[in-house]
Amino acid sequence: MRLWVDADACPNVIKTILFRAAERTQIQCILVANQAISIPPSKWIERRVVSSGFDVADDYIVDNINSTDLVVTADIPLASDVIEKGALAINPRGELYTKENIKQRLGMRDFMEQMRSSGVQMGGPSSFSQQDRMAFANTLDKLLAQRIK
């Protein structure tokens, strides 16, 4: 098992949780971004810098994961591709994407995009909270415990 992180938009507090989990469980954690991301010195943590461009980091992740991996992303189309490959995907707020909920998430994403493009002013997601951080840590711990068995 490896942890893959869609790192460009991942909150720093989530990266810190992932770094600690990688060290504790001795699982490889790979951050993928189109710019250099700061990482602590560790044989369990690495970064992959990809070229700039639409979905370049997402495509790199999908091309390199296998079914035992876990991907952290808020990108719903990426999560859908991850699920199609049989891997797990969670968002930084601790929500596990599944075959059962990903189609609904894609539909809602497309609907919101249509609304924005037609000029409707929409609020963004709520600010990242301590509760979100805890939900992520709990979901991550649960998934790691299941995969490490």
N, C-alpha and C positions, 0 to 999 in steps of 0.2 A: 504494500500500500504506500502511496505517496499523496501528499497534500499539494494541490495546485492552487495558486491564488491569482485571480484576475486583479493584479495589484494596482493598476492605475487609479482606480476609484475606491480602493479598499481603505477604510478608516485605519489610522495608525494604531489605535487601541486594539483592533482586531488582529493586526499583524503581530503585535506584541503577544497576544494570547496564542497565536499560531506558533510563534517562535518558541514559547515556553512548552507548548504541547509537543513540538518536534523534538526538543531536547529531552523531555521527560519520557517520551515513548520511543525515541530513536527512530523516528519516521522522517523520511526526506520531505522537506517543505520547499517548494519551488515557486518563486514569485515571478510572474511574467508581466512585463510592462514595456512600453515603448520609450522609456527613459530609465536611467539608473536609479534604482530604489536602494535606500540605505538598509543594510542587513547587518546583524551582529556576526562576529566571527564564529563559525560553527561548521562542523562537517555535515550537519543535518539540514542546513539552510543554504539555499543558493538562489541566484536570480538569473533570469534569462531576459536579455534586452532584445526586443524585436524592432524591426523598422516601423516607422510611423505609417499610419494608414488605417482605413476603415476595417475593423475586425481582424487586424493582423495578429494581435495578441490572442484573441478568441480562437482563431484558426490554428495557431500554434498549440494552444492547450488541447483542442479537440484532436489534432493530429498526433499528439504524444501521450494521451491518457490511455489507461486500460481499465478494464471493468472493476479492478480492485481499488481504484483511486477515488479520492474525494476532492471536489473542486469548490472553492469559495468564490462566489460571484453574485453580484446584484443584477447582472445582465441576463434577462429572461431568455432571449434566443440562445445564448451560450448554454444556459442551464438545460434547455431543451435538447441541444446537441449532445451534451454530456450524458443525459438520461438515455438518449438513443443508443449511445455506445455502452450502456450498462453500468456506468459509474454513478457515484452519488454527487449531488450538488446541494449546497446550502448557501443562503444569503447571509450577509453580515449581521442581520438581525436575528439569526438563528432559525430561520424557516427552512425546513427540508423541502426541496422540490421533488415531486414524485410524478410518475406516469399519470396518476389520477388528477393532480392539480396543475400541471404545467400548461395544458391546453387552455384552461380558464385564465391563467396568468398571461399567456400570449394574447388571448382575446381582449383582455382588459388593457394590456399595453397598447395594442393596435387601436382600440377605441379611444384611449386617452390621447394618442398621437394624432388621430383624426380630429379630435376636438381642438387640440392646440393649433393644428394647421388651419382650421377654419376660423381661428381668431378668438376662441373662447379662452379667457384667462383662467388658468388652473393653478392651484397651489401645489407646491412640490411636496415631497415626503416630509414627515415630521422630523425634527432634529434627532440626531442619534443620542440615545439616553443610556443611563446606567442600566436600566431594565433590558434594553436591547443588547448591551454588552454581556450581561449575565445570561440572557437567553441564548446568545451565540455560544458562550463558554459551555453551558450545560448541554446543548445539542452536540457540540463538537466532542465533548467528553463521552457522551453516550455512543456516538458513532465510532469513535476510536476504540472504545471498549468492545463493541460488537465486532469490529474488523480485526482486532488484535488477537482475539480468542484462538 
